[in-house]
Amino acid sequence: MNFIGKSVYTVWGNRSLRFGTVIEERTENNWKFVKVDWKNDEAYEMDRKRVTDLRNLEVDSKYDWHRTDHIVVIEPLKMMTTLSKLI
């Protein structure tokens, strides 16, 4: 499956959703990884900066890649239609 251009989400912190669009993919050790352009991701970025500052670490770009079994491909319009029924 080609993931480039697909809309995806993942969960971080056990409860927060991150939504984005896949912009790159690669295969490493028989695992497919994707790089995602995350949307409205300020909370995650602030948390990432806080953790790296507290631990006195440099940001490692390997964490910009996500194994495809850790993301979920979605159809945004279908999801929005379903979510609107909760309101």
MDTraj code that builds the backbone (N, CA, C; nanometers):
import mdtraj as md
import numpy as np

residues = "MET ASN PHE ILE GLY LYS SER VAL TYR THR VAL TRP GLY ASN ARG SER LEU ARG PHE GLY THR VAL ILE GLU GLU ARG THR GLU ASN ASN TRP LYS PHE VAL LYS VAL ASP TRP LYS ASN ASP GLU ALA TYR GLU MET ASP ARG LYS ARG VAL THR ASP LEU ARG ASN LEU GLU VAL ASP SER LYS TYR ASP TRP HIS ARG THR ASP HIS ILE VAL VAL ILE GLU PRO LEU LYS MET MET THR THR LEU SER LYS LEU ILE".split()
xyz = np.array([
    [0.0849, -0.1184, 0.0000],
    [0.0000, 0.0000, 0.0000],
    [0.0887, 0.1237, 0.0000],
    [0.0558, 0.2184, -0.0849],
    [0.1234, 0.3474, -0.0873],
    [0.0520, 0.4413, 0.0095],
    [0.1262, 0.4973, 0.1039],
    [0.0669, 0.5833, 0.2059],
    [0.0751, 0.7317, 0.1720],
    [0.1590, 0.7694, 0.0764],
    [0.1790, 0.9120, 0.0473],
    [0.0464, 0.9758, 0.0068],
    [0.0163, 1.0887, 0.0732],
    [-0.1077, 1.1620, 0.0466],
    [-0.2258, 1.1159, 0.1304],
    [-0.2103, 1.0070, 0.2042],
    [-0.3204, 0.9544, 0.2865],
    [-0.3352, 1.0373, 0.4145],
    [-0.4574, 1.0534, 0.4589],
    [-0.4867, 1.1167, 0.5872],
    [-0.4760, 1.0099, 0.6948],
    [-0.4118, 1.0461, 0.8060],
    [-0.3874, 0.9489, 0.9123],
    [-0.4060, 1.0133, 1.0488],
    [-0.4163, 0.9274, 1.1499],
    [-0.4085, 0.9763, 1.2882],
    [-0.3278, 0.8776, 1.3697],
    [-0.2806, 0.9252, 1.4831],
    [-0.2156, 0.8416, 1.5828],
    [-0.2517, 0.8973, 1.7189],
    [-0.2306, 0.8164, 1.8205],
    [-0.2582, 0.8572, 1.9583],
    [-0.1251, 0.8785, 2.0285],
    [-0.1140, 0.9873, 2.1014],
    [0.0052, 1.0093, 2.1847],
    [-0.0412, 1.0439, 2.3253],
    [0.0409, 1.0091, 2.4220],
    [0.0057, 1.0352, 2.5610],
    [-0.1159, 0.9573, 2.6060],
    [-0.1466, 0.8483, 2.5391],
    [-0.2583, 0.7597, 2.5720],
    [-0.3965, 0.8205, 2.5548],
    [-0.4058, 0.9486, 2.5095],
    [-0.5398, 1.0050, 2.4975],
    [-0.5538, 1.1161, 2.3944],
    [-0.4455, 1.1676, 2.3422],
    [-0.4533, 1.2786, 2.2478],
    [-0.4357, 1.2289, 2.1050],
    [-0.5178, 1.2802, 2.0160],
    [-0.5096, 1.2422, 1.8756],
    [-0.4272, 1.3431, 1.7984],
    [-0.3457, 1.2931, 1.7068],
    [-0.2718, 1.3765, 1.6126],
    [-0.3203, 1.3384, 1.4730],
    [-0.3571, 1.4375, 1.3939],
    [-0.4047, 1.4143, 1.2580],
    [-0.3072, 1.4760, 1.1591],
    [-0.2878, 1.4110, 1.0452],
    [-0.1981, 1.4662, 0.9455],
    [-0.2073, 1.3935, 0.8131],
    [-0.1163, 1.4334, 0.7231],
    [-0.1089, 1.3770, 0.5892],
    [0.0307, 1.3203, 0.5681],
    [0.0374, 1.1991, 0.5157],
    [0.1658, 1.1344, 0.4903],
    [0.2365, 1.2052, 0.3757],
    [0.3643, 1.2415, 0.3990],
    [0.4405, 1.3128, 0.2956],
    [0.5595, 1.2327, 0.2426],
    [0.6046, 1.1321, 0.3172],
    [0.7152, 1.0468, 0.2729],
    [0.6962, 0.9080, 0.3297],
    [0.7587, 0.8100, 0.2635],
    [0.7599, 0.6752, 0.3188],
    [0.8906, 0.6068, 0.2830],
    [0.9262, 0.5097, 0.3665],
    [1.0477, 0.4318, 0.3421],
    [1.0298, 0.2946, 0.4059],
    [1.1128, 0.1991, 0.3649],
    [1.1108, 0.0653, 0.4232],
    [1.2465, 0.0395, 0.4871],
    [1.2424, -0.0148, 0.6089],
    [1.3643, -0.0448, 0.6827],
    [1.3422, -0.1738, 0.7596],
    [1.4289, -0.2713, 0.7396],
    [1.4171, -0.4017, 0.8064],
    [1.2785, -0.4621, 0.7881],
    [1.2269, -0.4547, 0.6673],
    [1.0951, -0.5087, 0.6305],
    [0.9783, -0.4375, 0.6976],
    [1.0015, -0.3216, 0.7590],
    [0.8948, -0.2398, 0.8160],
    [0.8797, -0.1147, 0.7319],
    [0.7549, -0.0745, 0.7068],
    [0.7311, 0.0506, 0.6350],
    [0.7126, 0.1619, 0.7374],
    [0.7809, 0.2726, 0.7129],
    [0.7737, 0.3912, 0.7974],
    [0.7229, 0.5074, 0.7139],
    [0.6523, 0.6005, 0.7782],
    [0.6037, 0.7198, 0.7089],
    [0.6412, 0.8444, 0.7872],
    [0.6556, 0.9529, 0.7134],
    [0.6744, 1.0855, 0.7729],
    [0.5441, 1.1603, 0.7468],
    [0.4942, 1.2279, 0.8495],
    [0.3614, 1.2879, 0.8428],
    [0.3700, 1.4391, 0.8637],
    [0.2927, 1.5122, 0.7866],
    [0.2743, 1.6559, 0.8077],
    [0.1557, 1.6687, 0.9031],
    [0.1862, 1.6819, 1.0329],
    [0.0817, 1.6875, 1.1352],
    [0.0149, 1.8246, 1.1348],
    [-0.1147, 1.8290, 1.1541],
    [-0.1932, 1.9525, 1.1528],
    [-0.2279, 1.9942, 1.2956],
    [-0.2238, 2.1256, 1.3222],
    [-0.2584, 2.1798, 1.4547],
    [-0.1936, 2.0979, 1.5654],
    [-0.0634, 2.0844, 1.5573],
    [0.0109, 1.9921, 1.6433],
    [0.0902, 2.0641, 1.7522],
    [0.0469, 2.1838, 1.7898],
    [0.1224, 2.2656, 1.8843],
    [0.1400, 2.1984, 2.0202],
    [0.0374, 2.1314, 2.0707],
    [0.0466, 2.0674, 2.2026],
    [0.1561, 1.9602, 2.2025],
    [0.1608, 1.8801, 2.0979],
    [0.2642, 1.7764, 2.0888],
    [0.4029, 1.8403, 2.0810],
    [0.4168, 1.9406, 1.9953],
    [0.5465, 2.0064, 1.9778],
    [0.5938, 2.0726, 2.1075],
    [0.5028, 2.1348, 2.1819],
    [0.5394, 2.1960, 2.3094],
    [0.5854, 2.0888, 2.4087],
    [0.5146, 1.9759, 2.4115],
    [0.5515, 1.8671, 2.5016],
    [0.6869, 1.8084, 2.4628],
    [0.7085, 1.7907, 2.3339],
    [0.8359, 1.7382, 2.2838],
    [0.9515, 1.8303, 2.3236],
    [0.9312, 1.9612, 2.3077],
    [1.0345, 2.0575, 2.3440],
    [1.0601, 2.0550, 2.4949],
    [0.9546, 2.0476, 2.5736],
    [0.9681, 2.0435, 2.7192],
    [1.0501, 1.9224, 2.7623],
    [1.0196, 1.8068, 2.7060],
    [1.0897, 1.6840, 2.7432],
    [1.2363, 1.6900, 2.7011],
    [1.2628, 1.7348, 2.5788],
    [1.4026, 1.7413, 2.5346],
    [1.4810, 1.8438, 2.6161],
    [1.4171, 1.9558, 2.6524],
    [1.4848, 2.0555, 2.7369],
    [1.5138, 1.9993, 2.8761],
    [1.4166, 1.9318, 2.9372],
    [1.4357, 1.8753, 3.0707],
    [1.5452, 1.7689, 3.0732],
    [1.5525, 1.6929, 2.9666],
    [1.6520, 1.5845, 2.9597],
    [1.7825, 1.6292, 2.8954],
    [1.7866, 1.7565, 2.8552],
    [1.9053, 1.8128, 2.7917],
    [1.9456, 1.7304, 2.6693],
    [1.8474, 1.7049, 2.5821],
    [1.8682, 1.6247, 2.4618],
    [1.8480, 1.7093, 2.3370],
    [1.9084, 1.6647, 2.2292],
    [1.8814, 1.7219, 2.0981],
    [1.7628, 1.6463, 2.0385],
    [1.6828, 1.7139, 1.9582],
    [1.5715, 1.6467, 1.8899],
    [1.6305, 1.5506, 1.7878],
    [1.5880, 1.4262, 1.7930],
    [1.6367, 1.3233, 1.7022],
    [1.5346, 1.3063, 1.5899],
    [1.5771, 1.3289, 1.4665],
    [1.4846, 1.3236, 1.3527],
    [1.4280, 1.1843, 1.3281],
    [1.4863, 1.0809, 1.3901],
    [1.4292, 0.9466, 1.3715],
    [1.2881, 0.9387, 1.4290],
    [1.2570, 1.0271, 1.5250],
    [1.1229, 1.0266, 1.5837],
    [1.0199, 1.0957, 1.4952],
    [1.0628, 1.1494, 1.3823],
    [0.9698, 1.2062, 1.2841],
    [0.9111, 1.0980, 1.1947],
    [0.9638, 0.9763, 1.2056],
    [0.9170, 0.8636, 1.1249],
    [0.8327, 0.7710, 1.2127],
    [0.7221, 0.7231, 1.1562],
    [0.6278, 0.6400, 1.2312],
    [0.6053, 0.5093, 1.1570],
    [0.6176, 0.3991, 1.2299],
    [0.5891, 0.2701, 1.1691],
    [0.4416, 0.2648, 1.1332],
    [0.4101, 0.2069, 1.0196],
    [0.2721, 0.2122, 0.9698],
    [0.1725, 0.1379, 1.0571],
    [0.2185, 0.0494, 1.1442],
    [0.1238, -0.0152, 1.2350],
    [0.0942, 0.0719, 1.3564],
    [0.1545, 0.1913, 1.3629],
    [0.1283, 0.2857, 1.4714],
    [0.0446, 0.4042, 1.4268],
    [-0.0001, 0.4020, 1.3008],
    [-0.0891, 0.5063, 1.2499],
    [-0.2143, 0.4404, 1.1926],
    [-0.3184, 0.5196, 1.1772],
    [-0.4435, 0.4696, 1.1209],
    [-0.4806, 0.5570, 1.0026],
    [-0.5023, 0.4950, 0.8869],
    [-0.5476, 0.5682, 0.7686],
    [-0.6963, 0.5958, 0.7846],
    [-0.7362, 0.7189, 0.7537],
    [-0.8774, 0.7571, 0.7700],
    [-0.9294, 0.8245, 0.6443],
    [-1.0607, 0.8296, 0.6348],
    [-1.1303, 0.9095, 0.5347],
    [-1.1929, 1.0254, 0.6113],
    [-1.1332, 1.1465, 0.6037],
    [-1.1783, 1.2577, 0.6865],
    [-1.3273, 1.2909, 0.6732],
    [-1.3813, 1.2928, 0.5525],
    [-1.5229, 1.3279, 0.5373],
    [-1.6135, 1.2242, 0.6037],
    [-1.5797, 1.0987, 0.5880],
    [-1.6584, 0.9926, 0.6514],
    [-1.6501, 1.0046, 0.8038],
    [-1.5295, 1.0322, 0.8541],
    [-1.5109, 1.0456, 0.9988],
    [-1.5896, 1.1674, 1.0510],
    [-1.5844, 1.2796, 0.9778],
    [-1.6559, 1.3993, 1.0206],
    [-1.8064, 1.3743, 1.0227],
    [-1.8575, 1.3017, 0.9251],
    [-2.0003, 1.2701, 0.9209],
    [-2.0398, 1.1885, 1.0438],
    [-1.9578, 1.0915, 1.0769],
    [-1.9859, 1.0093, 1.1948],
    [-1.9768, 1.0911, 1.3228],
    [-1.8708, 1.1718, 1.3358],
    [-1.8527, 1.2522, 1.4557],
    [-1.9643, 1.3557, 1.4727],
    [-2.0149, 1.4092, 1.3629],
    [-2.1210, 1.5101, 1.3721],
    [-2.2490, 1.4522, 1.4335],
    [-2.2648, 1.3209, 1.4260],
    [-2.3818, 1.2562, 1.4854],
    [-2.3746, 1.2521, 1.6381],
    [-2.2574, 1.2828, 1.6933],
    [-2.2415, 1.2854, 1.8381],
    [-2.2812, 1.4188, 1.8987],
    [-2.2964, 1.5181, 1.8137],
    [-2.3266, 1.6533, 1.8626],
    [-2.4771, 1.6711, 1.8770],
])
top = md.Topology()
chain = top.add_chain()
for i, resn in enumerate(residues, 1):
    res = top.add_residue(resn, chain, resSeq=i)
    for name in ("N", "CA", "C"):
        top.add_atom(name, md.element.get_by_symbol(name[0]), res)
traj = md.Trajectory(xyz[None], top)
